[in-house]
Amino acid sequence: MTPALPSDQADPIVVTGLGAVSPLGVGMEAAWRGLMAGRSGIRRNDRFDTSDYACRIAGLVPGRDEPDGLDPLDHVDGKDLRKMDFFIVYALAAAAQALSQSGWAPDEAEPLSRTATVIGTGVGGVPAMPGAMDTIRTRGPRRLSPFVVPSFLPNLAAGWISIRHGFTGPIGAPTTACAASAQAIADGMRLIRSGEADVALVGGADACVDPISIGGFSAARALATDFNDRPEEASRPFDRARAGFVLSEGAAALVIETLSHARARGATPLAVLAGHGASADAYQLTAGHADGRGPRAAMEKAMAMAGLAPAEIDYVNAHSTSTPVGDAAEIAAIASALPNRGADLAVTATKANTGHLLGAAGALEAAITVEILRRQTIPPAANLSDPEPAARAWTLATEGPVTRPIRAALSNAFGFGGVNACLAFRDAASLPD
């Protein structure tokens, strides 16, 4: 029997489109193929000379000459390409995919004004800033492009998408570190629930595999440095050999709308965006409480909004970045938010394949979670040969893909500054007729 939806979800919000640009390639199909094959998108970092850096690997979006690679000119005019940092290019590509799958392409003033655009980023256009400084040092400030500032402003990914598609509804750009795009999805949900929008294009983008980011995270001892010769093994969520995260780049986008709006225009719901939750650790800049109380609170709030009991959660796409402290805290959070669970709960972390996309990670993992619900299959865990004992009771997909009923799922995203976000999804089969 189909479970009754909470009263505030009598007209639930559904996902009708997905898009992704990641180290696994362009498009959700490429990402899914890579996940199911256990493939890693992490490689030697050839963006700059890394010989003086402790970390020499990164998760890079494949180029135009590689399988499932990105040709920027497929998405951006050559003249416009000079006006934007690559996080904007990635966002435009992911948004176009999500809108195409959703079939949302309004051309009248009213629906355009009822479409929101919310694209989060953790950092924005960092590479453009040192480039501008190099121009000032070598050629003088008068040689700066008038587009240098718009090229790196965090809100310009949302701005370019809005301009490209003519969306005149609310626009936003959360910058809550690695939780940014999960919070962008939550913001879009709020805009629809408040009646300010009928449709929201939501997600996130980051593209900061550059000397400053690699050097800064290395100085903080946050990056994996023991796998420079074996990059595909470097990202190891929940594995006892984990030793830091792998910096990656990319973008992901989702189209969300109410079920009634989707059905009225003949769109196919892929999953239900049932709830969201957020909390602050109020503890330290780069680490939360060891017991995971902040993430637990976010998960509990998401389930409460969704009307889900802990026993109804069948899968968690963990934030797990492969840092010793962060992973242990998340394991504790999952165990306390979803108590007394064993193999009936599946937990994986797809950063094992993609690395950490910073502000885009939450959206990419939310999109993957939607695909897992849609396909009722959990891709195999990568690089998880020696799981943390505290996680071993759960199904970790270490033996291959897991196909079984998945009614509801959580997708976690946490960030520096103590920000915690969680999204709750239901299988589209839960929707009323």
C-alpha positions in Angstrom: 0.0 0.0 0.0 1.3 3.5 -0.9 2.2 5.3 2.3 0.2 8.5 3.0 2.2 11.7 2.4 2.4 14.3 5.2 -0.2 17.1 4.9 2.4 19.7 3.7 3.3 17.3 0.8 -0.2 16.8 -0.5 1.3 18.3 -3.7 4.9 17.0 -3.3 7.9 18.5 -4.9 9.4 16.3 -7.5 12.6 16.1 -9.5 12.0 16.2 -13.2 15.5 16.8 -14.6 19.1 16.1 -13.9 22.4 17.3 -15.3 26.1 16.7 -14.4 29.6 17.6 -15.4 32.0 15.6 -13.3 35.4 13.8 -13.4 33.4 10.8 -14.6 32.3 12.8 -17.7 29.6 15.0 -19.1 26.0 13.9 -18.3 24.3 11.7 -15.8 24.6 8.6 -18.0 28.3 9.0 -18.1 28.4 9.4 -14.3 26.2 6.3 -13.8 28.3 4.2 -16.1 31.4 5.2 -14.3 29.9 4.5 -10.9 28.6 1.1 -11.9 32.0 0.2 -13.4 33.7 1.3 -10.2 35.7 3.7 -12.3 37.6 6.6 -10.7 37.7 10.1 -12.3 40.9 11.0 -10.3 44.1 11.4 -12.2 47.5 13.1 -12.2 46.9 16.9 -12.0 48.2 18.4 -15.2 46.6 21.8 -14.8 49.9 23.3 -13.5 53.3 22.2 -12.4 52.8 20.2 -9.2 56.4 19.2 -8.6 56.6 21.4 -5.5 53.2 20.3 -4.1 52.6 17.4 -1.7 49.4 16.5 -3.6 49.8 15.9 -7.3 46.4 14.5 -8.1 42.9 15.8 -8.7 39.4 14.9 -10.1 39.4 16.7 -13.4 36.6 17.0 -15.9 37.7 15.1 -19.1 38.4 17.3 -22.1 36.9 17.4 -25.5 39.2 14.7 -26.9 38.4 12.2 -24.1 35.4 9.9 -23.8 32.4 11.7 -22.4 34.5 14.9 -22.3 33.5 18.5 -22.3 33.9 20.8 -25.2 33.2 24.3 -23.7 32.2 25.6 -27.2 29.3 23.2 -27.1 27.8 25.3 -24.4 29.3 28.7 -24.6 30.1 31.0 -27.5 33.8 31.6 -27.9 33.4 35.4 -27.3 31.5 34.7 -24.0 34.0 32.1 -22.9 36.5 34.8 -22.3 34.1 36.4 -19.8 33.7 33.6 -17.4 35.7 31.2 -15.1 35.2 27.5 -15.7 32.7 27.0 -12.8 30.3 29.0 -14.9 30.9 26.9 -18.0 30.3 23.7 -16.0 27.1 25.2 -14.5 25.7 26.1 -17.9 26.4 22.6 -19.2 24.8 20.9 -16.3 21.8 23.2 -16.3 21.2 22.6 -20.1 21.1 18.9 -19.5 18.7 19.1 -16.6 16.3 21.4 -18.4 16.4 19.2 -21.5 15.5 16.1 -19.6 12.8 18.0 -17.8 11.4 19.5 -20.9 11.1 22.9 -19.2 11.7 25.5 -21.9 9.1 28.3 -21.4 9.0 31.2 -23.8 6.3 33.3 -22.2 6.7 36.0 -19.5 4.5 34.4 -16.8 6.2 30.9 -16.6 9.7 32.6 -17.0 8.9 34.8 -14.1 7.8 31.8 -12.0 11.1 30.0 -12.6 13.8 30.3 -9.9 17.6 29.8 -10.4 19.6 28.9 -7.4 23.2 27.7 -8.0 25.6 27.3 -5.0 29.3 27.3 -5.0 31.9 26.9 -2.3 34.6 29.1 -3.8 33.5 30.7 -7.1 36.0 31.6 -9.7 39.3 31.3 -7.8 41.5 30.7 -10.8 40.4 34.0 -12.4 41.8 36.0 -9.4 45.5 35.1 -9.6 45.2 35.4 -13.4 44.1 39.0 -12.9 47.0 39.6 -10.5 49.4 38.3 -13.0 48.1 40.7 -15.6 48.4 43.6 -13.1 52.0 42.6 -12.3 53.2 42.0 -15.9 51.1 44.4 -18.0 49.5 46.9 -15.5 46.0 47.4 -14.2 44.8 49.1 -17.4 45.1 45.8 -19.3 42.5 44.1 -17.1 39.4 42.9 -18.8 36.2 44.7 -17.9 34.8 41.2 -17.3 37.4 40.1 -14.8 35.1 40.7 -11.8 32.0 39.1 -13.3 34.2 36.1 -14.3 34.7 35.1 -10.7 31.7 36.4 -8.6 30.0 33.4 -6.9 26.5 34.4 -8.1 27.5 34.6 -11.8 26.8 30.9 -12.4 23.2 31.5 -11.5 23.3 34.8 -13.4 24.5 33.3 -16.6 21.9 30.5 -16.5 19.1 33.0 -15.8 20.3 35.1 -18.7 20.7 32.2 -21.1 17.3 30.8 -20.4 15.4 34.0 -19.7 14.4 32.9 -16.2 13.2 36.1 -14.4 12.1 34.5 -11.1 14.0 34.5 -7.8 17.8 34.0 -8.1 20.3 33.0 -5.5 23.8 31.6 -4.8 24.5 30.0 -1.4 28.2 29.9 -0.6 28.1 27.7 2.4 31.3 25.8 1.5 30.8 22.1 0.7 27.2 22.3 1.7 26.4 25.1 -0.8 24.6 23.1 -3.5 22.6 21.0 -1.1 21.4 24.2 0.4 20.7 25.6 -3.0 18.3 22.7 -3.5 16.7 23.4 -0.2 16.4 27.1 -1.1 14.6 26.1 -4.3 12.3 23.9 -2.4 11.4 26.8 -0.1 10.7 29.1 -3.0 8.3 26.7 -4.4 6.6 26.0 -1.1 6.3 29.8 -0.4 4.5 30.3 -3.7 7.3 32.5 -5.1 8.1 30.0 -7.9 6.6 27.1 -9.7 9.8 25.6 -11.0 13.4 25.9 -9.7 16.6 25.1 -11.5 19.0 24.3 -8.6 22.4 22.9 -8.1 26.1 23.9 -7.7 29.4 24.4 -9.5 33.1 24.7 -8.5 36.3 24.6 -10.6 39.2 25.4 -8.4 41.8 22.8 -9.2 44.5 25.6 -9.1 47.7 26.4 -7.2 46.0 28.4 -4.5 43.4 25.7 -3.6 45.7 22.8 -3.9 48.4 24.6 -1.9 45.9 25.9 0.7 44.2 22.6 1.4 47.6 20.9 1.5 48.8 23.4 4.1 45.7 22.4 6.1 46.8 18.8 5.7 43.3 18.0 4.3 44.4 16.4 0.9 45.4 12.9 0.2 49.1 12.8 -0.5 50.0 9.1 -0.2 48.5 8.1 -3.5 50.2 10.3 -6.1 51.4 7.2 -8.0 47.9 5.6 -7.7 45.4 8.4 -8.1 42.5 6.1 -8.7 42.9 4.7 -5.2 43.2 8.0 -3.3 39.6 8.7 -2.4 38.7 6.1 0.2 35.5 7.1 2.1 35.0 5.0 5.3 38.2 3.0 4.6 40.7 2.7 7.4 43.5 3.6 5.0 41.9 7.0 4.2 44.2 10.0 4.6 42.5 13.0 3.1 40.2 14.1 0.3 40.9 14.6 -3.4 40.0 18.1 -4.8 37.8 17.8 -7.8 35.7 20.0 -10.1 32.4 20.0 -11.9 28.7 20.9 -11.6 25.3 19.4 -11.1 21.8 20.7 -11.6 18.3 19.5 -10.9 14.9 20.8 -12.0 12.3 20.7 -9.2 8.6 21.5 -9.3 5.3 20.4 -7.7 3.8 17.2 -8.8 0.7 19.0 -10.0 2.8 21.3 -12.2 4.8 18.5 -13.6 1.7 16.4 -14.4 0.0 19.4 -16.0 2.8 19.7 -18.5 3.4 16.0 -19.0 6.8 15.8 -17.3 8.0 12.6 -15.7 8.8 12.7 -12.0 12.2 11.0 -11.3 11.9 11.1 -7.5 10.3 13.1 -4.7 12.3 15.8 -3.0 10.6 15.2 0.3 12.5 17.3 2.9 15.7 19.1 3.9 17.4 19.9 7.1 20.3 22.1 8.2 22.3 22.8 11.3 25.5 24.5 12.6 28.1 22.8 14.7 29.1 26.1 16.4 32.3 24.3 17.3 35.4 24.7 15.0 36.2 26.1 11.6 37.2 22.8 9.9 35.9 20.0 12.1 32.7 19.2 13.9 32.0 17.4 17.2 33.3 13.8 17.2 29.9 12.4 18.0 28.4 13.9 14.8 25.7 15.9 16.7 25.5 18.6 14.0 25.1 16.2 11.0 22.7 14.1 13.0 20.5 17.2 13.7 20.4 18.0 9.9 19.4 14.4 9.1 16.7 14.3 11.7 15.2 17.6 10.5 15.2 16.4 6.9 13.4 13.2 7.9 10.9 15.2 10.0 10.0 17.5 7.1 9.7 14.4 4.8 7.5 12.6 7.3 9.9 9.7 7.3 10.7 7.5 10.3 14.4 6.4 10.6 13.4 2.8 9.8 12.1 4.0 6.4 15.4 5.2 5.2 16.9 2.5 3.0 20.0 4.3 1.7 22.4 7.1 2.7 24.7 8.8 0.2 27.2 10.0 2.7 29.2 13.2 2.5 32.3 11.3 3.5 35.3 13.0 2.0 38.0 10.5 3.2 39.3 12.6 6.1 39.9 10.5 9.3 38.0 12.9 11.6 35.2 13.8 9.3 34.4 10.3 8.3 34.3 9.1 11.8 31.9 11.8 12.9 29.6 11.1 10.0 29.5 7.4 10.9 28.6 8.4 14.4 25.9 10.7 13.1 24.3 8.1 10.8 24.3 5.5 13.6 22.6 7.9 16.0 20.1 9.4 13.5 19.2 5.9 12.2 19.6 3.7 15.3 19.6 0.0 15.5 20.1 -0.6 11.8 22.1 -3.4 10.2 22.4 -4.7 6.7 18.9 -3.4 5.9 20.5 0.1 5.7 22.8 0.7 2.7 25.5 3.5 3.0 27.9 4.5 0.3 29.9 7.6 -0.5 30.2 8.3 -4.3 33.2 10.7 -3.7 35.2 7.5 -3.9 34.7 7.7 -7.7 34.5 11.5 -8.2 36.6 13.0 -5.5 35.3 16.1 -3.7 33.7 18.8 -5.9 33.4 21.2 -2.9 30.3 23.4 -3.4 29.1 21.2 -6.3 29.4 17.9 -4.3 26.0 18.1 -2.6 24.1 18.6 -5.9 26.1 15.9 -7.7 25.4 13.4 -4.9 21.8 14.4 -4.7 21.5 13.8 -8.5 23.1 10.4 -8.0 20.8 9.6 -5.2 17.8 10.3 -7.5 19.3 7.9 -10.0 19.7 5.3 -7.3 16.0 5.6 -6.4 15.0 5.6 -10.0 17.0 2.5 -10.9 16.6 0.8 -7.5 20.3 0.0 -7.6 23.2 1.1 -5.5 26.5 1.2 -7.4 29.5 -0.7 -6.0 31.7 1.1 -3.4 35.1 1.9 -4.6 38.3 1.7 -2.6 36.6 0.3 0.4 38.7 -2.8 1.2 39.0 -2.3 5.0 35.8 -0.5 6.3 35.8 1.2 9.6 34.4 -1.3 12.2 31.6 1.1 13.2 30.2 1.0 9.7 30.5 -2.7 9.0 27.0 -3.6 10.2 25.5 -1.7 7.2 25.4 -2.8 3.6 28.4 -1.0 2.1 28.2 -2.4 -1.4 31.7 -3.7 -1.2 30.9 -6.9 -3.2 29.3 -5.2 -6.2 26.1 -3.4 -7.1 23.2 -3.8 -4.7 19.7 -4.1 -6.3 16.8 -4.1 -3.9 13.8 -2.0 -2.9 14.8 1.6 -2.0 11.9 3.6 -0.7 13.6 6.6 0.7 17.2 8.0 0.9 19.2 10.7 2.5 22.0 12.7 0.9 24.4 14.5 3.2 26.6 17.6 2.6 28.8 19.3 5.3 31.2 22.2 5.1 33.8 24.3 6.7 32.4 26.7 9.3 30.3 23.9 10.8 27.5 23.9 8.2 25.5 20.7 7.8 22.8 20.0 5.2 20.7 16.9 4.4 18.2 16.2 1.7 15.5 13.5 1.9 14.2 11.8 -1.2 11.4 9.3 -1.8 11.0 6.9 -4.6 8.6 8.2 -7.3 6.6 5.0 -6.7 5.4 6.7 -3.5 3.5 9.3 -5.4 -0.3 9.3 -5.3 -2.1 8.3 -8.5 
